[in-house]
Amino acid sequence: MLSAILSMVSDETDKELVRSLYENNEQLMYNIAYNILHNRSDAEDAVQDAFVSVLNHLEKIREINCNETRFYLVIIVKNISL
C-alpha cells in the first residue's frame, strides 16, 4: 500500500514525509478504522483513502507538531471510516 501512495508523490522531500507519516501512524489508523468497520479489507481501504487525502494537504502537515499530526490523521481516518 505504501508504494502505491508514494507513487502519487513526485517530490523526494514529500515522499520522505509521507513515508515517515505512514510508518509512524499506519497501525494506529488501521486499528481505529477496523474498530469502526469490523472488516480488514475495508479498514485497509480507509487507511489508504486517508493517506490519499493527506497528500492533498501536505502543507498543513509541515506546520503541525507531532501530537497534532497524529490527531489530524486519526480524525481523517475516523471520518472516512464512518
C-alpha positions as CSV (number, residue, x, y, z in Angstrom):
1,M,0.0,0.0,0.0
2,L,2.8,2.4,0.8
3,S,4.4,2.1,-2.6
4,A,1.0,3.0,-4.3
5,I,0.7,6.1,-2.1
6,L,4.4,7.1,-2.7
7,S,3.9,6.7,-6.5
8,M,1.5,9.6,-6.3
9,V,4.2,11.9,-4.9
10,S,6.8,13.4,-7.1
11,D,9.0,15.4,-4.7
12,E,11.6,13.4,-2.8
13,T,11.1,15.5,0.4
14,D,7.4,14.9,0.3
15,K,8.0,11.2,-0.3
16,E,10.1,11.0,2.9
17,L,7.4,13.0,4.8
18,V,4.7,10.6,3.6
19,R,6.9,7.5,4.3
20,S,7.5,8.8,7.8
21,L,3.9,9.5,8.5
22,Y,2.9,6.1,7.2
23,E,5.4,4.2,9.2
24,N,4.6,6.0,12.4
25,N,0.8,6.1,12.1
26,E,-0.4,3.3,9.9
27,Q,-1.1,0.8,12.6
28,L,-2.9,3.3,14.8
29,M,-5.0,4.4,11.8
30,Y,-5.8,0.8,10.9
31,N,-6.9,-0.1,14.4
32,I,-9.2,2.9,14.5
33,A,-10.7,2.0,11.1
34,Y,-11.0,-1.7,12.0
35,N,-12.8,-0.9,15.3
36,I,-15.4,1.1,13.3
37,L,-15.7,-1.1,10.2
38,H,-15.1,-4.6,11.7
39,N,-13.7,-5.6,8.3
40,R,-10.0,-6.0,7.5
41,S,-10.3,-5.0,3.8
42,D,-12.5,-2.0,4.5
43,A,-10.1,-0.8,7.2
44,E,-7.1,-1.1,4.9
45,D,-9.1,0.9,2.2
46,A,-9.9,3.5,4.8
47,V,-6.3,4.0,5.7
48,Q,-5.3,4.2,2.1
49,D,-8.0,6.7,1.4
50,A,-6.9,8.7,4.4
51,F,-3.4,8.9,3.1
52,V,-4.6,10.0,-0.3
53,S,-6.5,12.8,1.4
54,V,-3.3,13.7,3.4
55,L,-1.4,14.0,0.1
56,N,-3.7,16.9,-0.8
57,H,-2.9,18.7,2.4
58,L,0.8,18.0,3.0
59,E,1.5,21.7,3.5
60,K,-0.7,21.5,6.7
61,I,1.3,18.6,8.0
62,R,4.5,20.5,7.8
63,E,3.0,23.1,10.1
64,I,1.7,20.8,12.7
65,N,3.8,19.3,15.5
66,C,3.8,15.5,16.1
67,N,0.9,15.2,18.6
68,E,-1.3,17.4,16.4
69,T,-0.3,15.5,13.3
70,R,-1.3,12.2,14.9
71,F,-4.6,13.7,15.9
72,Y,-5.1,15.1,12.4
73,L,-4.5,11.6,10.9
74,V,-6.8,10.0,13.4
75,I,-9.7,12.4,12.6
76,I,-9.2,11.8,8.8
77,V,-9.3,8.0,9.1
78,K,-12.2,8.1,11.6
79,N,-14.3,10.3,9.3
80,I,-13.6,8.1,6.3
81,S,-14.5,5.0,8.2
82,L,-17.7,6.5,9.4
